[in-house]
Amino acid sequence: MEDPGALEKAEGIHLIVGTEIGDREALPVNATKGRAEGNDRLKEECGVFGMYDLGGGDVSSSIYYGLYALQHRGQESCGIAVGDTHGPKGKVVSVKEMGLLNEAFTPKLLETLKGNIGVGHVRYSTAGSSTRENAQPLVLNYVKGTLALAHNGNLINAPQLRHELEYTGAIFQTTIDSEVIAYHIARERLNCSSAEEAVGRAMRKIKGAYSLIVMSPRKLIGARDPFGFRPLCIGKRDDAYILASETCALDTVGAVFVRDVLPGEIVTVSSERGLESNRELCIPEEKQARCIFEYIYFARPDSYIDGVSVYNARILAGKFLAMDSPVEADLVVGVPESGNCAALGYSLQSGIPYGQAFVKNNYVGRTFIKPGQKSRESSVRVKLNALREAVEGKRVVMIDDSIVRGTTSDRIVHMLREAGAKEVHMRVSSPPFLWPCYFGTDVPAKEQLIANGRSAEEICGIIGADSLAYLQESRLNEMAGGLGICKGCFSGKYPTEPPAEDIRGEYER
């Protein structure tokens, strides 16, 4: 057996997993085990945000507000790492905490994060447990300096790469696939002339979905997988360049949208050359396969993903539902928030009035302390309540973005009936889930999916609706503006070979 510390001894790579300031108690390793049992909603993706102010201004406040605009993409943990390109090479100050941004960062704490280059991350875990050790950005100290990395997506070959690294001496501090990427970039940097070249070499080894922002001592680097699964865009504000998951984050910090990072592309921001595309390092583009759920659910409606308005995509989905699955009704309503735009589209196409049937508790995040089994309180009712005055005596069309296990849909239909709705017709702005997702969306194993082996009529009976219809799969490409998309969770046909075993969740140590 090789020396388990060989990598650190020979290559000087050390991962910083704790915070340098603001250190607090971490949650238990298995704090989120079993969370899927009580939650039938899809989980958000991670959000990444990076900024390099070539004029030397501090970036931590802008990164904070950029992440705030991306909070919908991840509410389990958050982090910011900053450096100073004019200061000591390799000095990085970072803070990572569990929970929401406004819980983790105070104005006083932000003032301690001084630097003109930085990267931030908000996380929902699809691989690896929900602990502070698994929060990002990951910060590595090694012989070439320091790397900080933020990753959105899921690798399908992470276990194999992880095992290879372990057998050559790597000591892992987390259970996330992002650390595999960070180690490969650090290793490749020892044998090439630039950080962006190291990123390009690492990209030729990793497979799956990833949008990366990497901060080296003097550069900010963005990279996107060759399928374009996850979004990444470029913005500019005065002398500062920004990389972000969604355009809404650029709007929040007053930046101008420049363009999207192309599938397989690597871009670099440096003081010598400003923004440049490292085309000689880019990975050959595959058949494009953007995650369709960016348009259906994940992204904020005021964002544009690869030039397509998320708001318009959802309006179109609702119109398609009205065309393909009409029903006589008095009111069209959306399940907040992601169902609202599709409901408006259904109303515009059908002529049925659009209204509000639910009051949402805006002080409840995506995760909260759920009532005990013996309690009468429903976790759905904690977040939503029906408006009796709006639905009583009416035939209601209710639009939601998806049905996963069916438990939430059952409760919401029942809620409308209790409020006096005469009829409840459910329309879903996505096709039925039939297969799991291995590329970062929290679609569970097919045995847990209500549509597995059941017809729409059978599901309708289970959730207690008067009728049920899904968006037709053939409508998805038009909804996404004709762009190449991934529909694997509906068809079982993935853009790349899925892993032989389901690798999602915690890695067995």
C-alpha positions as CSV (number, residue, x, y, z in Angstrom):
1,M,0.0,0.0,0.0
2,E,1.3,3.4,-0.9
3,D,1.8,6.1,1.6
4,P,-1.7,7.7,2.1
5,G,-0.1,11.1,2.4
6,A,2.0,10.8,-0.7
7,L,-0.1,13.3,-2.7
8,E,0.2,16.0,-0.1
9,K,3.9,15.3,0.5
10,A,4.9,15.1,-3.1
11,E,2.5,17.6,-4.6
12,G,1.8,19.9,-1.7
13,I,-2.0,19.8,-2.2
14,H,-4.1,20.6,0.9
15,L,-7.8,21.2,1.0
16,I,-9.2,23.8,3.3
17,V,-12.6,22.5,4.5
18,G,-13.3,24.7,7.5
19,T,-13.9,28.4,7.5
20,E,-11.0,30.8,8.1
21,I,-13.4,33.2,9.9
22,G,-16.9,32.8,11.3
23,D,-16.4,29.1,12.1
24,R,-19.4,27.4,13.6
25,E,-20.7,24.0,14.5
26,A,-21.4,21.8,11.5
27,L,-24.6,19.8,11.2
28,P,-24.5,16.0,11.8
29,V,-23.2,14.1,8.8
30,N,-26.5,12.5,8.1
31,A,-28.6,15.5,9.0
32,T,-30.5,15.3,5.7
33,K,-30.8,11.5,5.4
34,G,-34.4,10.6,4.5
35,R,-35.4,14.1,3.6
36,A,-36.9,12.8,0.4
37,E,-39.5,10.8,2.3
38,G,-41.4,13.9,3.3
39,N,-40.8,16.1,0.4
40,D,-42.3,15.6,-3.1
41,R,-40.8,18.7,-4.7
42,L,-37.9,18.8,-7.1
43,K,-34.8,20.3,-5.5
44,E,-32.9,23.3,-6.8
45,E,-29.6,23.1,-8.5
46,C,-26.5,24.8,-7.1
47,G,-25.8,28.4,-8.0
48,V,-22.3,29.8,-8.8
49,F,-21.1,33.4,-9.0
50,G,-17.6,34.7,-9.6
51,M,-16.2,38.2,-10.0
52,Y,-12.9,39.8,-10.8
53,D,-12.6,43.6,-10.5
54,L,-9.6,44.6,-12.7
55,G,-9.8,48.1,-11.1
56,G,-9.0,46.7,-7.7
57,G,-12.3,47.2,-6.0
58,D,-13.6,44.8,-3.3
59,V,-16.0,42.1,-4.7
60,S,-17.4,40.4,-1.6
61,S,-20.5,42.5,-1.3
62,S,-21.4,42.1,-5.0
63,I,-20.8,38.3,-4.7
64,Y,-23.1,38.2,-1.8
65,Y,-25.9,40.0,-3.7
66,G,-25.3,37.9,-6.8
67,L,-25.7,34.8,-4.7
68,Y,-28.8,36.3,-3.1
69,A,-30.3,36.4,-6.6
70,L,-29.4,32.7,-7.0
71,Q,-30.7,31.6,-3.6
72,H,-33.5,29.7,-5.2
73,R,-31.0,27.3,-6.7
74,G,-29.7,26.1,-3.3
75,Q,-30.7,26.7,0.3
76,E,-28.7,24.1,2.2
77,S,-25.3,25.9,2.4
78,C,-23.5,28.9,1.0
79,G,-19.9,30.2,0.8
80,I,-17.7,33.0,-0.5
81,A,-13.9,32.9,-1.1
82,V,-12.0,36.0,-2.0
83,G,-8.4,36.9,-2.9
84,D,-6.4,40.0,-3.7
85,T,-4.5,39.8,-7.0
86,H,-2.2,42.7,-5.8
87,G,-1.5,41.1,-2.4
88,P,0.5,38.0,-1.4
89,K,0.1,35.2,-4.0
90,G,-2.1,32.4,-2.7
91,K,-3.8,34.1,0.2
92,V,-7.5,33.4,0.2
93,V,-10.1,34.2,2.8
94,S,-13.2,32.1,2.8
95,V,-16.4,31.6,4.7
96,K,-18.7,28.6,4.3
97,E,-21.8,27.9,6.4
98,M,-25.0,25.9,6.5
99,G,-28.3,27.6,5.7
100,L,-29.3,30.8,3.8
101,L,-27.0,33.7,2.9
102,N,-28.7,36.1,5.3
103,E,-28.1,33.6,8.1
104,A,-24.5,33.0,7.3
105,F,-23.2,36.5,6.4
106,T,-23.5,39.7,8.3
107,P,-22.3,43.2,7.1
108,K,-19.5,42.9,9.6
109,L,-18.4,39.6,8.3
110,L,-18.5,40.7,4.7
111,E,-16.3,43.6,5.6
112,T,-13.6,41.1,6.6
113,L,-13.7,39.5,3.1
114,K,-11.3,41.9,1.3
115,G,-10.2,41.2,-2.2
116,N,-10.8,42.1,-5.8
117,I,-11.3,38.5,-7.0
118,G,-13.7,36.0,-5.6
119,V,-16.1,33.1,-6.1
120,G,-19.3,32.2,-4.3
121,H,-21.7,29.2,-4.2
122,V,-25.2,28.3,-2.9
123,R,-25.8,24.6,-2.7
124,Y,-28.5,21.9,-2.8
125,S,-26.8,18.5,-2.5
126,T,-27.5,15.8,-5.1
127,A,-24.3,14.0,-4.3
128,G,-22.7,14.0,-0.9
129,S,-24.4,14.7,2.4
130,S,-25.5,18.1,3.6
131,T,-22.7,19.3,5.9
132,R,-20.5,22.3,6.1
133,E,-17.5,20.2,5.0
134,N,-19.3,19.7,1.7
135,A,-20.2,23.3,1.3
136,Q,-18.5,25.3,-1.4
137,P,-16.4,27.0,-2.7
138,L,-13.6,24.4,-2.1
139,V,-10.2,26.0,-1.4
140,L,-7.0,24.1,-2.2
141,N,-3.5,25.2,-1.1
142,Y,-0.8,23.6,-3.3
143,V,2.7,24.3,-4.5
144,K,1.5,26.6,-7.3
145,G,-0.6,28.7,-5.0
146,T,-4.3,28.5,-4.2
147,L,-7.4,27.4,-6.1
148,A,-11.0,28.1,-5.2
149,L,-13.6,26.2,-7.0
150,A,-17.5,26.4,-7.3
151,H,-19.3,23.7,-9.2
152,N,-22.9,23.2,-10.4
153,G,-23.8,19.8,-11.7
154,N,-23.1,16.1,-11.2
155,L,-20.3,13.9,-12.5
156,I,-21.2,10.4,-13.6
157,N,-17.6,9.0,-13.3
158,A,-16.8,10.6,-10.0
159,P,-16.5,7.3,-8.0
160,Q,-13.9,5.9,-10.5
161,L,-11.9,9.1,-10.5
162,R,-12.1,9.3,-6.7
163,H,-10.8,5.8,-6.3
164,E,-7.9,6.4,-8.7
165,L,-6.9,9.5,-6.7
166,E,-7.2,7.6,-3.4
167,Y,-4.9,4.9,-4.6
168,T,-2.3,7.4,-5.5
169,G,-2.3,9.1,-2.1
170,A,-5.1,11.6,-2.2
171,I,-6.9,12.2,1.1
172,F,-10.5,13.5,0.6
173,Q,-12.1,15.8,3.1
174,T,-15.6,15.8,1.5
175,T,-18.0,13.4,-0.1
176,I,-18.8,15.6,-3.1
177,D,-17.7,15.1,-6.7
178,S,-16.5,18.7,-6.8
179,E,-13.5,17.8,-4.8
180,V,-12.6,15.2,-7.5
181,I,-12.6,18.1,-10.0
182,A,-10.5,20.3,-7.8
183,Y,-7.8,17.6,-7.2
184,H,-7.5,17.0,-11.0
185,I,-7.1,20.6,-11.7
186,A,-4.5,21.0,-9.1
187,R,-2.6,17.9,-10.3
188,E,-2.7,19.0,-13.9
189,R,-1.5,22.5,-13.0
190,L,1.8,21.0,-11.8
191,N,2.5,19.8,-15.4
192,C,1.3,22.7,-17.5
193,S,1.9,26.4,-18.0
194,S,-1.4,27.9,-16.8
195,A,-4.4,27.4,-14.6
196,E,-6.8,27.5,-17.6
197,E,-4.8,24.8,-19.3
198,A,-5.1,22.7,-16.2
199,V,-8.9,23.2,-16.2
200,G,-9.0,22.0,-19.8
201,R,-6.9,18.9,-19.1
202,A,-9.2,18.1,-16.1
203,M,-12.3,18.5,-18.3
204,R,-11.0,15.7,-20.6
205,K,-11.1,13.3,-17.7
206,I,-14.4,14.2,-16.0
207,K,-17.8,13.2,-17.5
208,G,-21.2,14.5,-16.7
209,A,-22.8,17.9,-16.0
210,Y,-20.7,20.8,-14.7
211,S,-20.5,24.6,-14.8
212,L,-17.3,25.6,-13.0
213,I,-15.9,28.8,-11.7
214,V,-12.2,28.6,-10.7
215,M,-10.3,31.3,-8.9
216,S,-6.5,31.1,-9.2
217,P,-4.2,33.7,-7.5
218,R,-4.3,36.0,-10.6
219,K,-7.2,34.7,-12.8
220,L,-10.9,33.9,-12.8
221,I,-11.8,30.9,-15.0
222,G,-15.2,29.7,-16.2
223,A,-15.9,26.3,-17.8
224,R,-19.0,24.5,-19.0
225,D,-19.4,20.8,-19.9
226,P,-19.5,19.9,-23.7
227,F,-23.3,19.1,-23.5
228,G,-24.2,22.4,-21.9
229,F,-26.2,20.7,-19.2
230,R,-25.9,23.6,-16.7
231,P,-26.0,27.3,-17.5
232,L,-23.2,29.8,-17.1
233,C,-23.1,33.4,-18.4
234,I,-20.7,36.3,-18.5
235,G,-21.4,39.9,-17.4
236,K,-19.5,43.1,-17.1
237,R,-19.8,46.1,-14.7
238,D,-17.3,48.9,-15.2
239,D,-13.9,47.3,-14.9
240,A,-15.3,44.1,-13.4
241,Y,-16.1,40.8,-15.1
242,I,-18.7,38.4,-13.7
243,L,-19.5,34.7,-14.2
244,A,-22.9,33.5,-13.0
245,S,-25.4,30.7,-13.2
246,E,-28.2,33.0,-14.3
247,T,-28.6,36.4,-15.9
248,C,-30.9,37.5,-13.0
249,A,-27.7,37.6,-10.8
250,L,-26.1,40.0,-13.3
251,D,-29.2,42.3,-13.1
252,T,-29.1,42.3,-9.3
253,V,-25.5,43.7,-9.2
254,G,-26.0,46.1,-12.0
255,A,-23.9,44.2,-14.6
256,V,-24.5,44.1,-18.3
257,F,-25.0,40.7,-19.9
258,V,-22.1,39.9,-22.3
259,R,-22.9,36.4,-23.5
260,D,-23.3,32.8,-22.4
261,V,-20.3,30.5,-21.9
262,L,-20.7,28.0,-24.8
263,P,-20.9,24.2,-24.2
264,G,-17.3,22.9,-23.8
265,E,-15.8,26.4,-23.6
266,I,-13.2,27.7,-21.1
267,V,-13.1,31.5,-20.6
268,T,-10.4,33.4,-18.6
269,V,-10.4,36.8,-17.0
270,S,-6.9,38.3,-16.3
271,S,-5.5,41.7,-15.8
272,E,-3.3,41.4,-18.9
273,R,-5.9,40.3,-21.4
274,G,-9.3,41.0,-19.8
275,L,-11.9,38.4,-21.0
276,E,-10.7,35.8,-23.4
277,S,-12.0,32.5,-24.7
278,N,-9.4,29.8,-24.6
279,R,-10.6,28.1,-27.7
280,E,-7.5,25.9,-28.1
281,L,-8.3,24.4,-24.7
282,C,-12.0,24.0,-25.2
283,I,-13.6,20.5,-25.2
284,P,-15.2,19.5,-28.5
285,E,-18.9,20.3,-28.2
286,E,-21.2,17.3,-28.0
287,K,-24.8,17.1,-29.0
288,Q,-26.2,19.9,-26.9
289,A,-28.3,18.7,-24.0
290,R,-29.4,21.5,-21.7
291,C,-31.4,20.4,-18.7
292,I,-35.0,21.2,-19.7
293,F,-35.9,21.8,-16.0
294,E,-33.9,25.0,-16.1
295,Y,-36.8,26.3,-18.2
296,I,-39.6,24.4,-16.4
297,Y,-38.6,25.0,-12.8
298,F,-35.0,25.7,-11.7
299,A,-34.2,29.1,-13.2
300,R,-35.9,32.3,-12.1
301,P,-38.5,33.5,-14.6
302,D,-36.6,36.8,-15.2
303,S,-33.5,34.9,-16.4
304,Y,-32.4,34.0,-19.9
305,I,-30.7,30.6,-20.4
306,D,-28.7,30.5,-23.7
307,G,-30.7,33.3,-25.1
308,V,-34.2,31.9,-24.3
309,S,-36.4,33.7,-21.8
310,V,-37.4,31.4,-19.0
311,Y,-40.6,33.4,-18.5
312,N,-41.6,32.9,-22.2
313,A,-40.8,29.2,-22.0
314,R,-43.2,28.7,-19.1
315,I,-45.9,30.8,-20.8
316,L,-45.5,28.6,-23.8
317,A,-45.8,25.4,-21.7
318,G,-49.1,26.6,-20.3
319,K,-50.4,27.5,-23.8
320,F,-49.4,24.0,-25.1
321,L,-51.3,22.4,-22.1
322,A,-54.4,24.5,-23.0
323,M,-54.1,23.5,-26.7
324,D,-53.5,19.8,-26.1
325,S,-55.5,19.2,-22.8
326,P,-58.5,21.7,-22.7
327,V,-61.2,21.5,-20.0
328,E,-64.2,23.6,-19.2
329,A,-63.5,25.6,-16.0
330,D,-64.0,28.9,-14.2
331,L,-60.5,29.6,-12.9
332,V,-56.9,28.8,-13.8
333,V,-54.4,28.9,-10.9
334,G,-50.7,28.1,-10.5
335,V,-49.0,26.3,-7.6
336,P,-46.5,28.9,-6.4
337,E,-44.1,29.9,-7.6
338,S,-43.0,27.8,-10.6
339,G,-46.5,27.0,-11.7
340,N,-47.7,30.6,-12.0
341,C,-46.2,31.5,-15.4
342,A,-47.6,28.3,-17.0
343,A,-51.0,29.0,-15.4
344,L,-50.9,32.4,-17.0
345,G,-50.1,30.8,-20.3
346,Y,-53.0,28.4,-20.0
347,S,-55.3,31.3,-19.2
348,L,-54.1,33.3,-22.2
349,Q,-54.7,30.4,-24.6
350,S,-57.9,29.1,-23.2
351,G,-59.6,32.4,-22.2
352,I,-60.4,31.1,-18.7
353,P,-59.7,33.8,-16.1
354,Y,-56.3,33.6,-14.3
355,G,-56.4,34.0,-10.5
356,Q,-54.7,33.3,-7.2
357,A,-55.8,30.3,-5.2
358,F,-53.0,30.0,-2.7
359,V,-51.3,32.1,-0.1
360,K,-47.6,31.2,0.3
361,N,-45.8,31.7,3.5
362,N,-42.7,33.6,2.3
363,Y,-40.9,33.1,5.6
364,V,-40.6,29.4,5.1
365,G,-37.5,28.3,3.1
366,R,-37.2,25.1,1.0
367,T,-36.1,23.3,4.2
368,F,-37.6,23.7,7.6
369,I,-38.4,21.8,10.8
370,K,-41.2,19.5,9.7
371,P,-44.0,18.7,12.1
372,G,-43.7,15.3,13.9
373,Q,-45.7,12.3,12.7
374,K,-48.2,12.7,15.6
375,S,-48.8,16.4,14.8
376,R,-51.8,17.5,12.8
377,E,-49.9,20.2,11.0
378,S,-49.1,19.4,7.4
379,S,-45.7,20.5,5.9
380,V,-47.6,21.5,2.8
381,R,-50.0,23.7,4.8
382,V,-47.1,25.4,6.6
383,K,-46.0,26.7,3.1
384,L,-49.4,27.1,1.3
385,N,-53.0,27.7,2.2
386,A,-56.0,27.9,-0.1
387,L,-58.1,31.1,-0.6
388,R,-61.7,30.0,0.0
389,E,-63.0,33.2,-1.5
390,A,-61.2,32.5,-4.8
391,V,-62.1,28.9,-5.4
392,E,-65.4,28.2,-3.5
393,G,-68.0,26.8,-5.9
394,K,-65.7,27.0,-8.9
395,R,-64.2,24.5,-11.4
396,V,-60.5,25.1,-11.0
397,V,-57.6,24.2,-13.4
398,M,-54.5,23.9,-11.2
399,I,-51.1,24.1,-12.9
400,D,-47.9,22.6,-11.3
401,D,-44.4,22.1,-12.8
402,S,-44.1,18.4,-12.0
403,I,-45.3,15.4,-10.1
404,V,-42.6,13.3,-8.5
405,R,-44.0,10.9,-6.0
406,G,-47.5,12.4,-5.9
407,T,-47.8,13.0,-2.2
408,T,-47.7,16.8,-2.4
409,S,-50.2,16.9,-5.4
410,D,-52.6,14.8,-3.3
411,R,-52.5,17.3,-0.4
412,I,-52.8,20.4,-2.6
413,V,-55.8,18.9,-4.5
414,H,-57.4,18.0,-1.1
415,M,-56.7,21.6,0.1
416,L,-58.6,23.1,-2.8
417,R,-61.6,20.7,-2.2
418,E,-61.6,21.7,1.4
419,A,-61.8,25.3,0.4
420,G,-64.9,24.6,-1.6
421,A,-63.7,24.0,-5.2
422,K,-66.4,22.2,-7.2
423,E,-63.9,20.5,-9.5
424,V,-60.1,20.3,-9.6
425,H,-58.4,19.6,-12.9
426,M,-54.6,19.3,-12.7
427,R,-52.3,20.1,-15.5
428,V,-48.5,19.6,-15.3
429,S,-46.1,21.7,-17.3
430,S,-43.7,18.8,-17.8
431,P,-44.1,15.2,-19.1
432,P,-44.3,12.4,-16.5
433,F,-41.1,11.3,-14.8
434,L,-40.2,7.8,-15.8
435,W,-36.5,7.6,-15.3
436,P,-33.9,9.0,-12.8
437,C,-31.6,11.9,-13.5
438,Y,-27.8,11.4,-13.1
439,F,-26.8,15.0,-14.1
440,G,-27.7,17.0,-11.1
441,T,-31.5,17.1,-10.9
442,D,-33.0,15.4,-7.9
443,V,-35.2,12.9,-9.7
444,P,-35.2,9.7,-7.6
445,A,-35.0,6.1,-8.7
446,K,-37.8,5.0,-11.0
447,E,-39.4,2.8,-8.3
448,Q,-40.2,6.0,-6.3
449,L,-41.8,7.8,-9.3
450,I,-45.6,7.8,-9.3
451,A,-45.7,7.7,-13.1
452,N,-43.6,4.5,-13.2
453,G,-46.0,1.8,-14.4
454,R,-49.1,4.0,-14.0
455,S,-51.3,5.8,-16.5
456,A,-52.4,9.4,-16.2
457,E,-55.9,8.1,-15.3
458,E,-54.5,6.0,-12.5
459,I,-52.4,8.9,-11.1
460,C,-55.4,11.1,-11.3
461,G,-57.3,8.7,-9.0
462,I,-54.4,8.5,-6.6
463,I,-54.2,12.3,-6.2
464,G,-57.9,12.8,-6.1
465,A,-58.2,15.2,-9.1
466,D,-61.2,15.3,-11.6
467,S,-58.8,15.1,-14.5
468,L,-55.0,15.1,-15.1
469,A,-52.9,15.8,-18.1
470,Y,-49.1,16.3,-18.7
471,L,-47.2,18.4,-21.2
472,Q,-46.5,16.3,-24.2
473,E,-42.8,15.4,-24.6
474,S,-42.9,16.5,-28.3
475,R,-43.5,20.1,-27.1
476,L,-40.3,20.4,-25.1
477,N,-38.0,21.5,-27.9
478,E,-40.3,24.2,-29.0
479,M,-40.7,25.4,-25.4
480,A,-36.9,25.7,-25.2
481,G,-36.6,27.8,-28.4
482,G,-35.4,24.9,-30.5
483,L,-32.2,24.4,-28.4
484,G,-30.8,21.0,-27.8
485,I,-32.1,19.7,-24.5
486,C,-31.8,16.6,-22.2
487,K,-35.1,14.7,-21.8
488,G,-33.6,11.6,-20.2
489,C,-35.9,11.7,-17.1
490,F,-38.9,11.4,-19.4
491,S,-37.6,9.1,-22.1
492,G,-34.8,7.1,-20.6
493,K,-32.6,8.2,-23.5
494,Y,-29.7,10.1,-22.0
495,P,-27.3,12.2,-24.1
496,T,-24.4,10.2,-22.7
497,E,-24.1,6.7,-21.3
498,P,-25.5,6.8,-17.7
499,P,-23.5,5.1,-14.9
500,A,-23.9,1.4,-14.4
501,E,-25.0,2.0,-10.9
502,D,-26.9,4.8,-9.2
503,I,-24.1,6.8,-7.7
504,R,-26.2,9.6,-6.2
505,G,-26.3,10.4,-2.5
506,E,-23.5,9.8,-0.1
507,Y,-20.4,7.9,-1.1
508,E,-19.7,4.8,1.0
509,R,-16.5,5.4,2.8
